Amino acid sequence: MIDLYTWGTPNGHKIHIMLEETGLDYTVHPVNIRAGEQFEEDFLSFSPNNRIPAMIDRDGEGGNEISVFESGAMLIYLADKTGQFMPSLADDPVGHYDVLQWLMFQMGGVGPMFGQAGHFRNYARERASEEELQYGIDRYTNEAHRLYGVLDRQLAKRDYLAGDYSIADMAVWPWCMAPDRRGVDPADFPNVLRWFDTINARPAVQKAVQVLEVESQRPAVHDEKSWSIMFGDRQFGKA
Ligand SMILES: N[C@@H](CCC(=O)N[C@@H](CS)C(=O)NCC(=O)O)C(=O)O
């Protein structure tokens, strides 16, 4: 049994997808990040970066309880555990590192940059003037377009990012769910659009995106408390 600590966000959905695809037994423990539950001592003891997702595998290798945070590490862990959605190093070293490089492209590029584009184009508008925001909006919207271009060129050559459907696709896909939040028109990236629709049609993916869907709805505007938790004093340990 896997205890999964999560919320209905792109980083949470990566793991929901993998767990649904593999059929592993898991229990969802909601961590309401707008209410500050990511700062609770218990959660920090296995997720020290105060971020979801994180998990504890009660039936880990060798009978050990194994906890993992960081969604990329969690996907690798689950692929190793099940032997699914990433070729093994022993059987197919080329395929193995192909999946890892596209997974790392998501972790180091797509996630952080799309996240910042979303922040400056949406949340930051609650607190700053258009003039103050313009540089950040331009920088991260441009970066989101550049990264969509990288994905589109790769997907012009292949059905999936690294050969067969893999944890690399599961990591990138949830970040492509809301292109409007990044200022991206998906029609400009037809190969990404085709790939997105193919994955969207998978029953496991449809089930995965419903995890905590209602609870995790974004507020139209943050109140003082949730702003402090997500982006202000509480986030930075000043309150
Ligand atoms: N690199 C981390 C990023 C995780 C992350 O940013 N999670 C967000 C939700 S998508 C979060 O927990 N935010 C809580 C906070 O900012 O305090 C991963 O991939 O697991």
The ligand as an ORCA input file, in Angstrom:
! r2SCAN-3c Opt
* xyz 0 1
  N       9.851     19.992     -7.872
  C       8.688     19.651     -7.091
  C       7.687     20.773     -7.188
  C       6.471     20.493     -6.332
  C       5.565     21.707     -6.215
  O       5.906     22.828     -6.609
  N       4.372     21.483     -5.637
  C       3.442     22.565     -5.396
  C       2.072     22.205     -5.966
  S       2.152     21.894     -7.710
  C       3.299     22.784     -3.904
  O       3.285     21.836     -3.155
  N       3.209     24.027     -3.437
  C       3.078     24.316     -2.058
  C       3.807     25.569     -1.661
  O       4.218     26.320     -2.568
  O       3.962     25.802     -0.468
  C       8.104     18.341     -7.624
  O       8.150     18.143     -8.831
  O       7.633     17.515     -6.811
*
